[in-house]
C-alpha cells in the first residue's frame, strides 16, 4: 500500500570495467557506468546520470563522486552520491558518506 517503487537505472552510455588484477593510478572521470573489480588509487567522478559500482574485491583509495553508487568493496575516502547510494553487507568505508537516498 505504501510501498515505494524504485525505478531501474537507465543510464546512458556504455559500461567500463576495471578488472580484478588491474591497478589504476590517477583520477577517473566517466559517464554511463563504471564497474570496478580491481584497485583505483585516485578519485572517481561520474558525470550526468552515471552509475558507479564497486565489487566485493574492489578497492578505491580516493573519493567517489557519482549520482548513483553501489558499494560492495572497500573505499578509503569520502563518498558523495547526489542521488542514490547502496551499501552492501561487505562494504567498508573509511571516510564520510553523503547521499540523497540510501
Residue pairs with C-beta under 8 A, 6 or more apart in sequence:
9 49
9 51
9 68
10 49
11 32
11 33
11 48
11 49
11 50
11 51
11 68
12 31
12 32
12 48
12 49
13 31
13 32
13 33
13 48
13 50
14 32
14 33
15 32
15 33
15 34
15 35
16 30
16 32
16 33
16 34
16 35
17 34
17 35
17 36
17 37
18 24
18 34
18 35
18 36
18 37
18 38
18 40
18 58
19 37
19 38
20 37
20 38
20 57
21 38
22 37
22 38
22 39
23 38
23 39
23 40
23 41
24 38
24 39
24 40
24 41
24 42
25 41
25 42
26 41
26 42
27 42
27 43
27 44
27 45
27 62
28 34
28 40
28 42
28 43
28 44
28 45
29 45
29 46
29 47
30 44
30 45
30 46
30 47
30 50
30 52
31 46
31 47
31 48
31 50
32 50
32 51
33 50
33 51
33 52
33 53
34 44
34 46
34 50
34 51
34 52
34 53
35 53
35 55
36 44
36 52
36 53
36 54
36 55
36 58
36 60
36 73
37 55
37 57
37 58
38 57
38 58
38 59
39 58
39 59
39 60
39 61
40 58
40 59
40 60
40 61
40 62
41 61
41 62
42 61
42 62
43 62
43 63
43 64
43 65
43 77
44 52
44 60
44 62
44 63
44 64
44 65
44 66
45 65
45 66
46 52
46 65
46 66
46 67
46 68
46 69
48 67
49 67
49 68
50 66
50 67
50 68
51 66
51 67
51 68
51 69
51 70
52 64
52 66
52 68
52 69
52 70
53 69
53 70
53 72
54 60
54 64
54 69
54 70
54 71
54 72
54 73
54 74
54 75
54 91
55 72
55 73
56 72
56 73
56 88
56 90
57 73
58 72
58 73
58 74
59 73
59 74
59 75
59 76
60 73
60 74
60 75
60 76
60 77
61 76
61 77
62 76
62 77
63 77
63 78
63 79
63 80
63 95
64 71
64 75
64 77
64 78
64 79
64 80
64 81
65 80
66 80
66 81
66 82
67 81
67 82
67 83
67 84
68 81
68 83
68 84
68 85
69 79
69 81
69 84
69 85
69 86
70 85
70 86
70 88
71 79
71 85
71 86
71 87
71 88
71 91
71 93
72 88
72 90
72 91
73 90
73 91
73 92
74 91
74 92
74 93
74 94
75 91
75 92
75 93
75 94
75 95
76 94
76 95
77 94
77 95
78 95
78 96
78 97
78 98
79 85
79 93
79 95
79 96
79 97
79 98
79 99
80 98
80 99
81 98
81 99
81 100
82 100
83 100
83 101
84 99
84 100
84 101
84 102
85 97
85 99
85 101
85 102
86 102
87 93
87 97
87 102
